[in-house]
Amino acid sequence: MIRVESVHVAFETGSRRHTVLSDIDLDLRDGSFTVVLGPSGCGKTTLLNVIAGFVAPTAGKVTLDGVTVTGPGAERGVVSQDDTLLPWQNVAQNVGFGLKLLGLPRDAWRDKVDSLLALTGLSEYASYPLWKISGGMRQRVNLARSLAVDPRYLLLDEPLGALDAFTRQRMQEYLLQLWTRYDKAMLMITHDITEALFMATDLVLMRGGPGRIDTVRALDFGRRFAAGESARAIRNDPAFVGLRDELETKFFADEGETI
Ligand SMILES: Nc1ncnc2c1ncn2[C@@H]1O[C@H](COP(=O)(O)OP(=O)(O)OP(=O)(O)O)[C@@H](O)[C@H]1O
């Protein structure tokens, strides 16, 4: 389990000290799908960066199975907002990029890349240059690449933000299938209330000024989808619609805060 304990983050800009996160406590349980939702600038990405080990907390700590995190590690894969794919390499080469850095022998590399391409439905596009594939496929390449080193935790910073509404829904369903099949713990940031409700087992609502956790709610819509219930039935479930209304009212009532 990853545990965020009393984390506080402040950045110095010139002579000013800007507190971005205040007193954050959060558990990422194994097998959970934690979704962080909150107004723009409330510190969601900073929180993900602290968990990833890219940003050191000013106070407090992050532990992984009781051991304090002091930097990035292979057990925590990160998928960032903008993909960082290499435009001069094809789909398979991009998926296998991290494995090359690990020095995997050629045959083992090919086998692993083939299985990742199959898992993400990209096998027939292995030799495609990146400019020939769609936004949703690019994001699947991005995901396949982060799964290559088999991380226990996947940290996803608005992975679906750049997609059109239709592709976005398909990718939400796809991510939930990946989550159950791979039995990973996921942490995902989003601005989209419907997406957050549909996917989260643990929904973390943040507030700004400075960033702090408002509430954490346990949900089961994502698990119901993973167990075979239709996405449409879930999104139309009165419990789902009611919660969405409640969250929209809550967020839009916060003057000046936009999500
Ligand atoms: N390295 C840094 N140095 C100084 N300030 C920073 C740094 N990183 C983030 N910030 C500031 O911290 C605040 C929170 O930023 P962050 O990106 O974590 O918010 P966010 O909730 O993810 O925002 P958004 O939803 O718009 O992506 C912002 O005011 C940002 O300018």
The ligand as a Tripos MOL2 file, in Angstrom:
@<TRIPOS>MOLECULE
LIG
   31    33     1     0     0
SMALL
NO_CHARGES

@<TRIPOS>ATOM
      1 N1          7.4760   23.5140   -9.4530 N.pl3     1 LIG1
      2 C1          6.6200   24.4630   -9.0910 C.ar      1 LIG1
      3 N2          7.0610   25.6620   -8.6610 N.ar      1 LIG1
      4 C2          6.2000   26.6300   -8.2740 C.ar      1 LIG1
      5 N3          4.8560   26.4900   -8.2910 N.ar      1 LIG1
      6 C3          4.3580   25.3190   -8.7260 C.ar      1 LIG1
      7 C4          5.2070   24.2560   -9.1480 C.ar      1 LIG1
      8 N4          4.4110   23.2000   -9.5190 N.ar      1 LIG1
      9 C5          3.1430   23.6110   -9.3310 C.ar      1 LIG1
     10 N5          3.1070   24.8670   -8.8600 N.ar      1 LIG1
     11 C6          1.8970   25.6360   -8.5200 C.3       1 LIG1
     12 O1          1.1290   24.8270   -7.6770 O.3       1 LIG1
     13 C7         -0.2640   25.0460   -7.9060 C.3       1 LIG1
     14 C8         -0.9550   23.7100   -8.1220 C.3       1 LIG1
     15 O2         -0.5360   23.1970   -9.3720 O.3       1 LIG1
     16 P1         -0.9900   21.7510   -9.8670 P.3       1 LIG1
     17 O3         -0.5270   21.5950  -11.2690 O.co2     1 LIG1
     18 O4         -0.5600   20.7320   -8.8940 O.co2     1 LIG1
     19 O5         -2.5770   21.9030   -9.8030 O.3       1 LIG1
     20 P2         -3.7070   21.0320  -10.5210 P.3       1 LIG1
     21 O6         -4.8230   20.8880   -9.5390 O.co2     1 LIG1
     22 O7         -3.1350   19.7640  -11.0640 O.co2     1 LIG1
     23 O8         -4.1300   22.0030  -11.6910 O.3       1 LIG1
     24 P3         -4.8760   21.6770  -13.0940 P.3       1 LIG1
     25 O9         -6.1390   20.9720  -12.7220 O.co2     1 LIG1
     26 O10        -5.1230   23.0170  -13.6800 O.co2     1 LIG1
     27 O11        -3.9410   20.8130  -13.9020 O.co2     1 LIG1
     28 C9         -0.3680   25.9920   -9.0670 C.3       1 LIG1
     29 O12        -0.5910   27.2850   -8.5430 O.3       1 LIG1
     30 C10         0.9990   25.9130   -9.7160 C.3       1 LIG1
     31 O13         1.3340   27.1180  -10.3180 O.3       1 LIG1
@<TRIPOS>BOND
     1     1     2 1
     2     2     3 ar
     3     2     7 ar
     4     3     4 ar
     5     4     5 ar
     6     5     6 ar
     7     6     7 ar
     8     6    10 ar
     9     7     8 ar
    10     8     9 ar
    11     9    10 ar
    12    10    11 1
    13    11    12 1
    14    11    30 1
    15    12    13 1
    16    13    14 1
    17    13    28 1
    18    14    15 1
    19    15    16 1
    20    16    17 2
    21    16    18 1
    22    16    19 1
    23    19    20 1
    24    20    21 2
    25    20    22 1
    26    20    23 1
    27    23    24 1
    28    24    25 2
    29    24    26 1
    30    24    27 1
    31    28    29 1
    32    28    30 1
    33    30    31 1
@<TRIPOS>SUBSTRUCTURE
     1 LIG1         1 GROUP 0 **** ****
